[in-house]
Amino acid sequence: MAERLFLFLQMEFPWELGPPDGRYLLRAGAGEEPERVVILETVGATPRHGRLGARRRPPVEPGWAGLSSPTVPSTRATVIDPVSVSAERQARAWLAQLDAEREAGAAAVALNRLLFAHRIATADPHVRELSHAQALATRAGWGEGEQVAYGQWSHARELRFSERRTRRRSAALRPQERFAALLGARETPLLCEEHALRARLDLDQGRVAHAALELEHAYTAALRELPAEDRPDLEARIAELEQLHLGVLAAARTTLGAHEPAIPSESDTQALRHALTRLEAALRARTAAGLGHGR
């Protein structure tokens, strides 16, 4: 009987993700079959110094001579579809029709489910989630069960992604100018900006209840901060945000129901997506026109 083949997407990140190396099963509900299998493997790691039991390094003379850079550990994350295929032609057809952006994004969502659970379980706020764009390399392929269980494969190809959309978005946000202004204390970030970013992360990862609460905070802060800047060019956008605020409040109240917390309905979720998109548009308009505009 021919060995069944398993489809996978593998990414390598230039840092340790947090959870120990191993095999993890992601399920949609208790007792259900796994949706994804994730294999984590740390590569290129060297013994860390400065911890109890670590060997002490010999002293280094002042200056550059004798200094060496430590090997930076990276993590190889393999996201596997647990439903196998029975023929190589099926695997080849999947790879030939692969939407690289969509599949890499879906793999990142699976990894972020794992990282979110690890952050909660360890109560470590510094465990961070990731984007597929941060990967040093991304490949897709297939392999037999024993192979993919160890991050190996029978066949794989490296994926390439378009940077056009990212560049266009960055140009609108004027990130380098803002970065310099923030570092030089010529500008203070708005509270609503951080809440909006957290809402976007939660919504993209399917944590709708978390997104509703973060977006409610973002709107409450934005409707205090943006009018205070006295920007005539933002008046129409602020008025739109005021109208959308009621829907955001309703979704947040649903999440914190009086009797039992609830996940917002599909209509509430769509309203949240729209409200977040409009807030992001207002914040982009604020920076794209220049922070000093209208003052």
Summary of the structure (lengths in Angstrom):
residues: 295
radius of gyration: 23.3
end to end distance: 74.6
largest distance: 74.6
contacts: 810
relative contact order: 0.12
helix: 47%
strand: 15%
